[in-house]
Amino acid sequence: MKPLQASSGDLNADRRADYAEMLHADGDHAAAAELLLGALELTPQWAMGWFRLGEMQDAAGAPDMAAQAWTMSLKLDPTDRQGAALNLQLIGKAPAIDALPSAFVETLFDHYAETFDQSLVDKLGYRLPEFLDHAIQTARPGRFGLALDLGCGTGLMGQRLRPIADRLEGYDISASMLRKARTKAIYDFLGKADLRHFSHTGPKADLVTVADVFIYVGGLEGMLKTIAGLLAGDGLFAFSVETLADPAVDFALQPSRRFAHSEPYVRRILAANGFSILSLEAKTIRHDRHAAVGGLVVVAGKINAA
């Protein structure tokens, strides 16, 4: 994938953009937006510049102008590595989507890979691998012949799975995250894959984990159907979601630009795809902006093997 263009490619425009960022950081959002707009007159094809303009205009209380800027960003970069479509939805200027753009997720984690472990574990109190590991071993003590860690990232979940898996395979959309995972030497195989279009030609898995991945997907029906097909008849499926408080809503995009899912929806789609819930626990899975983020830690098995 082509790297995200953080610079406009024009020195004068970059200087204006840098000054706009300073004004934005100081809280003068309207002045920042005006200055950045001047930079974009010099470099009108700069998709990231239009995206940042939208953020500044939104902060200045001008949602219509923000929408115009984000629409331009999306026009210049239809793959939407900036996530402009998400922001348009959040301000009510675009229809709801049921998953984050794949290019946005890939770009996000390619840039985040170097500091991922430290930021998530040390700063945000991330304990999800620990919770899932405990839930898996409580549901079925012992070893698993083949475990698939989908959305493996840098291998935080894999480190928990390695002692209980004869063969451990990890898949992720981000090449940079996979490089970090490879340095830990815990996987027997690592592969790059968009999990929304995932296929596996090897033997059926005894365990599939999806740790902190469904926050990037709203409608889970397709992925659960795929995962059901990956599992052996007595296989386990362990995963997490962020919790949506309203039980009448299946899923919703949050201001964090992550999806949350309601417990009734999780229960319904598991049953629809042939799963029986073995355990479902509410947990604080991380902190974000000094607030606890609640989630569900779930282990399920095939109904015919339950």
Sequence and secondary structure as in RCSB ss.txt:
>XXXX:A:sequence
MKPLQASSGDLNADRRADYAEMLHADGDHAAAAELLLGALELTPQWAMGWFRLGEMQDAAGAPDMAAQAWTMSLK
LDPTDRQGAALNLQLIGKAPAIDALPSAFVETLFDHYAETFDQSLVDKLGYRLPEFLDHAIQTARPGRFGLALDL
GCGTGLMGQRLRPIADRLEGYDISASMLRKARTKAIYDFLGKADLRHFSHTGPKADLVTVADVFIYVGGLEGMLK
TIAGLLAGDGLFAFSVETLADPAVDFALQPSRRFAHSEPYVRRILAANGFSILSLEAKTIRHDRHAAVGGLVVVA
GKINAA
>XXXX:A:secstr
      S S HHHHHHHHHHHHHHHTT HHHHHHHHHHHHHH TT HHHHHHHHHHHHHTT HHHHHHHHHHHHH
H TT TT HHHHHHHTTSS   SB  HHHHHHHHHHHGGGHHIIIIIIT   HHHHHHHHHHHHS S EEEEEEE
T TTSHHHHHHGGGEEEEEEEES HHHHHHHHHTT  SEEEE  GGG    SS EEEEEE S GGGBS  HHHHH
HHHHHEEEEEEEEEEEEB S TT SEEE TTS EEE HHHHHHHHHHTTEEEEEEEEEEEEEETTEEEEEEEEEE
EEGGG 
